[in-house]
Amino acid sequence: MTDPLRVLLADDQTLVRTGFRLILGAAGLDVVAEATNGTEAVEAVRRTRPDVVLMDIRMPEMDGLEATRRILADAPDEPRVIILTTFDLDRYVYAALSAGASGFLLKDVTPEQLTAAVRTVRAGDALLAPTITRRLVQRFTQRGGDTAALHRDLASLTPRELEVFGLLARGLSNAELATRLHLAEATVKTHVARILAKLGLRDRVQAVIVAYETGLVSAGSREAPQQPTEQTWTRSRNAGPAPHEPPAQRR
């Protein structure tokens, strides 16, 4: 038998941790440690080596953003970090995703969504509905300013991979991509895997972020992505979108 998936809970609210622990335990997932602040979370990850961390943003001593950065700096390949958020209030969520978190959950998540999310991110897939993540990315990329962005050289991608990348960033699943591009789903999976490998990305959530940061797609755009120009490629190699450039001009 395979070992149960190991989870660490980091939240300063006892009721939240207790509820999540009961839900995960009932689903056969092993809660190996709990933390009440970011400092405890970093230490607990080093001690217990969980597969997935459920990380609250707002905690005393060290917040979830800094804890996420330190955890993923220590072990960039694992664990997967899921950010717990209230969405409308936590303005640091985008920075946490940029730092390497694999997605986010609202704190009023259902038991089924919680267990499915933990299993999904451990498998390296997108967390829950990609369109929800896209809304979050759109909101924070328009602010510009206070977070360090991930930048990659899109020139390494083939024209077909660029097409897949742009549609993936708009929240299309592998099945939807296959239908849209008239490809087999296995072929789409191969394209997605190559895109992540070439750009050095952990998962689809980071791919969405990079697509917006490099200007491959822009907030509110609905059409298929256009072929990036040399200006876009050069910008992605260096400083990303110009700080004062309006979103509508980022093509």
C-alpha positions as CSV (number, residue, x, y, z in Angstrom):
1,M,0.0,0.0,0.0
2,T,1.2,3.5,-0.7
3,D,1.8,5.8,2.2
4,P,-0.9,8.4,3.0
5,L,-0.4,11.9,1.8
6,R,1.2,14.0,4.5
7,V,-0.1,17.5,5.3
8,L,1.0,20.3,7.6
9,L,-1.6,22.9,8.8
10,A,-0.4,26.4,9.5
11,D,-3.1,28.7,10.9
12,D,-3.3,30.8,14.1
13,Q,-7.0,29.9,14.5
14,T,-7.5,26.7,16.5
15,L,-10.9,26.1,15.2
16,V,-9.7,26.2,11.6
17,R,-6.9,23.8,12.2
18,T,-9.1,21.4,14.1
19,G,-11.8,21.4,11.4
20,F,-9.3,20.9,8.6
21,R,-7.5,18.1,10.6
22,L,-10.8,16.2,11.1
23,I,-11.7,16.6,7.4
24,L,-8.4,15.5,6.1
25,G,-8.1,12.6,8.6
26,A,-11.6,11.3,7.6
27,A,-10.4,11.3,3.9
28,G,-7.3,9.2,4.8
29,L,-4.8,12.1,4.7
30,D,-2.2,12.3,7.4
31,V,-1.8,15.6,9.3
32,V,1.8,15.4,10.5
33,A,2.1,18.7,12.2
34,E,0.3,22.0,13.0
35,A,1.7,25.5,13.3
36,T,0.3,28.7,14.8
37,N,2.6,31.1,12.9
38,G,5.1,31.2,10.1
39,T,8.1,30.6,12.2
40,E,6.6,27.4,13.5
41,A,5.6,26.4,10.0
42,V,9.1,26.7,8.6
43,E,10.5,24.6,11.5
44,A,7.8,22.0,11.2
45,V,8.3,21.6,7.5
46,R,12.0,21.0,8.1
47,R,11.2,18.5,10.8
48,T,8.4,16.5,9.3
49,R,8.9,16.9,5.5
50,P,5.1,17.0,4.5
51,D,3.9,16.6,1.0
52,V,1.5,19.6,1.2
53,V,1.3,22.7,3.5
54,L,-2.0,24.5,4.0
55,M,-0.7,28.0,4.8
56,D,-2.7,30.9,6.3
57,I,-1.6,34.3,5.1
58,R,-2.2,36.3,8.3
59,M,-0.3,34.9,11.3
60,P,1.7,36.5,14.1
61,E,5.6,36.6,14.2
62,M,6.0,35.6,10.6
63,D,3.2,35.7,8.0
64,G,2.4,33.0,5.5
65,L,4.0,34.8,2.6
66,E,7.5,34.9,4.2
67,A,7.0,31.4,5.5
68,T,6.2,30.2,2.0
69,R,9.3,31.9,0.6
70,R,11.6,30.3,3.2
71,I,10.0,26.8,2.9
72,L,10.3,26.8,-0.9
73,A,13.8,28.2,-0.8
74,D,14.9,25.3,1.5
75,A,13.1,22.7,-0.6
76,P,12.1,24.0,-4.0
77,D,10.8,20.7,-5.3
78,E,8.6,20.0,-2.3
79,P,6.3,20.4,-0.4
80,R,3.5,22.0,-2.3
81,V,2.0,25.1,-0.5
82,I,-1.6,26.0,-0.7
83,I,-2.5,29.5,0.5
84,L,-5.6,29.9,2.7
85,T,-7.3,33.2,2.1
86,T,-10.4,35.3,2.3
87,F,-9.7,36.5,-1.3
88,D,-11.1,40.0,-1.0
89,L,-8.9,41.0,1.9
90,D,-5.5,39.3,1.4
91,R,-3.5,41.5,-0.9
92,Y,-0.4,39.3,-0.6
93,V,-1.8,36.2,-2.2
94,Y,-0.4,37.0,-5.6
95,A,3.0,37.5,-4.2
96,A,2.7,34.1,-2.5
97,L,1.9,32.5,-5.8
98,S,4.8,34.2,-7.4
99,A,7.0,32.9,-4.6
100,G,6.1,29.4,-5.6
101,A,2.8,28.5,-3.8
102,S,0.7,26.1,-5.9
103,G,-2.6,27.8,-5.5
104,F,-5.1,29.0,-2.9
105,L,-8.3,28.0,-1.1
106,L,-11.0,30.1,0.4
107,K,-11.4,29.4,4.1
108,D,-15.0,28.5,3.6
109,V,-14.0,25.6,1.4
110,T,-16.2,22.5,1.5
111,P,-14.7,19.2,2.8
112,E,-14.7,17.7,-0.7
113,Q,-13.0,20.7,-2.2
114,L,-10.3,20.7,0.6
115,T,-9.3,17.1,0.1
116,A,-9.5,17.3,-3.7
117,A,-7.3,20.4,-3.6
118,V,-4.6,18.7,-1.5
119,R,-4.5,15.7,-3.7
120,T,-4.5,17.8,-6.9
121,V,-1.6,20.0,-6.0
122,R,0.5,17.1,-4.9
123,A,0.0,15.6,-8.3
124,G,1.3,18.8,-9.9
125,D,-2.0,19.9,-11.5
126,A,-3.8,23.2,-11.3
127,L,-5.6,23.9,-8.1
128,L,-9.3,23.8,-8.4
129,A,-10.9,26.0,-11.1
130,P,-8.1,27.7,-13.1
131,T,-10.5,30.6,-13.8
132,I,-10.6,31.5,-10.1
133,T,-6.8,31.7,-10.1
134,R,-6.9,33.8,-13.2
135,R,-9.2,36.3,-11.6
136,L,-6.8,36.7,-8.7
137,V,-3.8,37.1,-11.1
138,Q,-5.6,39.7,-13.1
139,R,-6.5,41.7,-10.0
140,F,-2.9,41.9,-8.7
141,T,-0.9,42.2,-12.0
142,Q,-2.8,45.4,-12.7
143,R,-1.5,46.9,-9.5
144,G,2.0,46.6,-10.7
145,G,4.5,47.7,-8.0
146,D,5.1,45.9,-4.8
147,T,5.8,42.3,-5.6
148,A,8.7,40.5,-7.2
149,A,7.6,39.0,-10.5
150,L,8.6,35.8,-12.2
151,H,10.1,36.5,-15.6
152,R,11.0,33.9,-18.2
153,D,12.3,33.9,-21.7
154,L,9.3,33.0,-24.0
155,A,11.6,32.7,-27.0
156,S,12.3,29.1,-25.9
157,L,8.8,28.1,-26.8
158,T,7.6,26.9,-30.2
159,P,4.7,28.7,-31.9
160,R,2.4,25.9,-30.9
161,E,3.6,26.0,-27.3
162,L,3.0,29.7,-27.2
163,E,-0.6,29.1,-28.4
164,V,-1.1,26.4,-25.7
165,F,0.5,28.6,-23.1
166,G,-1.8,31.6,-23.8
167,L,-4.9,29.5,-23.7
168,L,-3.8,27.7,-20.5
169,A,-3.3,31.1,-18.9
170,R,-7.0,31.9,-19.6
171,G,-8.0,28.9,-17.6
172,L,-8.7,26.2,-20.2
173,S,-8.3,22.6,-18.9
174,N,-6.4,20.0,-20.9
175,A,-9.7,18.7,-22.3
176,E,-10.8,22.2,-23.4
177,L,-7.4,22.8,-24.9
178,A,-7.6,19.6,-26.9
179,T,-11.1,20.6,-28.2
180,R,-10.1,24.1,-29.1
181,L,-6.8,23.2,-30.9
182,H,-8.1,19.9,-32.4
183,L,-5.5,17.9,-30.7
184,A,-5.5,14.7,-28.6
185,E,-5.6,15.3,-24.9
186,A,-2.3,13.3,-24.5
187,T,-0.7,15.7,-27.0
188,V,-1.9,18.7,-25.0
189,K,-0.5,17.2,-21.8
190,T,2.9,16.8,-23.6
191,H,2.8,20.4,-24.7
192,V,2.0,21.6,-21.1
193,A,4.7,19.5,-19.6
194,R,7.3,20.9,-22.1
195,I,6.1,24.5,-21.4
196,L,6.6,24.1,-17.7
197,A,10.0,22.4,-18.1
198,K,11.3,25.1,-20.6
199,L,10.2,28.0,-18.4
200,G,11.3,26.3,-15.1
201,L,7.8,26.4,-13.6
202,R,6.4,24.2,-10.9
203,D,2.8,24.0,-12.1
204,R,0.0,25.6,-14.1
205,V,-0.6,28.3,-11.4
206,Q,2.8,29.7,-11.9
207,A,2.3,29.4,-15.7
208,V,-0.7,31.7,-15.4
209,I,1.3,34.3,-13.5
210,V,4.2,34.3,-16.0
211,A,1.8,34.6,-18.9
212,Y,0.4,37.9,-17.4
213,E,3.8,39.2,-16.2
214,T,5.4,38.8,-19.6
215,G,2.5,40.3,-21.5
216,L,1.6,37.2,-23.4
217,V,-2.0,37.8,-22.3
218,S,-3.5,40.8,-20.6
219,A,-6.2,41.3,-18.0
220,G,-9.7,41.1,-19.6
221,S,-8.5,39.8,-23.0
222,R,-10.7,37.0,-24.4
223,E,-9.3,36.3,-27.8
224,A,-6.6,33.8,-28.6
225,P,-3.1,35.1,-27.8
226,Q,-1.2,36.7,-30.6
227,Q,2.3,35.7,-31.5
228,P,4.7,37.7,-29.1
229,T,6.8,40.3,-30.7
230,E,10.6,40.6,-30.2
231,Q,9.7,43.5,-27.9
232,T,7.7,41.1,-25.7
233,W,10.5,38.5,-25.6
234,T,13.1,41.1,-24.8
235,R,10.9,42.6,-22.0
236,S,10.4,39.1,-20.5
237,R,14.1,38.6,-20.4
238,N,14.7,41.8,-18.5
239,A,12.4,43.7,-16.3
240,G,8.9,42.5,-17.4
241,P,6.1,44.9,-18.3
242,A,7.0,48.5,-18.2
243,P,5.8,49.8,-14.8
244,H,3.6,52.6,-16.3
245,E,2.4,50.8,-19.3
246,P,-1.4,50.5,-19.3
247,P,-2.7,46.8,-19.4
248,A,-4.4,47.3,-22.7
249,Q,-1.1,47.9,-24.4
250,R,0.6,44.8,-23.1
251,R,0.5,42.5,-26.1
